[in-house]
């Protein structure tokens, strides 16, 4: 193991945990202050002290115990979780089931619903948690070129008729390329081939649409998508995730999804914070509009660079790892915290700096980001 670690280090791919102190849009590391461009707190909620004060002022500590005590199927279910799921169901118009994290959801849902004689066709750039979930499925899996729906149809035309059920799997906003799936096209394709659609909205929840409920809700496609997964640890500034599905699927997951059944439930206080936050997210229209404006501003400024996507996640592709590491160091020297993303997180030769903008940033701060790239 030591030899393998040394090999990873020699290739410049060694990962390490860094002790950081968060302070709104800034962080502190080794005594220096940085503007944080590696955060998933897209609405800036984690740094809103008024929200925290309001939450704790309203918190009735006599109404719940701090720990979840066990899995939800034993003694870990509680009124907090039921209330949150009912609230989410009211927003989406379908049943909702809460998981401990986006990883729990993506690793636990597909293996519970997919059968041996089924086929999964996944976008080549879906998140690692989805890939891990697919690996646990006892079925065939094929990948289509990223956001290439002609390639998806080619695969479906050739293989769909050979399997009992077909599942198309995608993200709505992709975390590494910062681009958006064409959900309308995907729904049309899955209907034509009688497939089922699984969409991960991890980087869209809180950000996309007038109410921040994601791309599918914005496009009024919720009732045409079988599995819609939203993560709460990014724009939601909390932890956990939930799947939007029909009533039969929810009952099935409660009985068959191992990452729900065999893990201790989320503590009630975290569930209450999540519920508190989502009630505010749906009304944070100004923050979403500001995020859109600073995203457009910075993307326009960086137009001469090799940037990808069309969202608040802006990858600057450098190519080789050493160039990526050098640019990250240069930006850090200017007070900008932007981590290099290298193989195996992205394909070889496509190393990048991934800039994640949040609604808490000002125009002046995003201008500093641009200047740090060119300086």
Helices and strands as residue ranges (DSSP letters): H 2-10, E 21-23, E 26-29, E 32-36, G 45-47, H 49-58, I 72-76, H 79-92, E 95-99, H 102-113, E 119-123, H 128-135, E 140-144, H 149-159, G 160-162, E 166-171, H 183-192, E 196-200, H 215-218, G 222-224, E 227-231, E 241-245, H 247-256, H 258-261, H 268-281, H 285-301, E 313-319, H 321-333, E 336-337, E 340-341, E 351-356, H 363-374
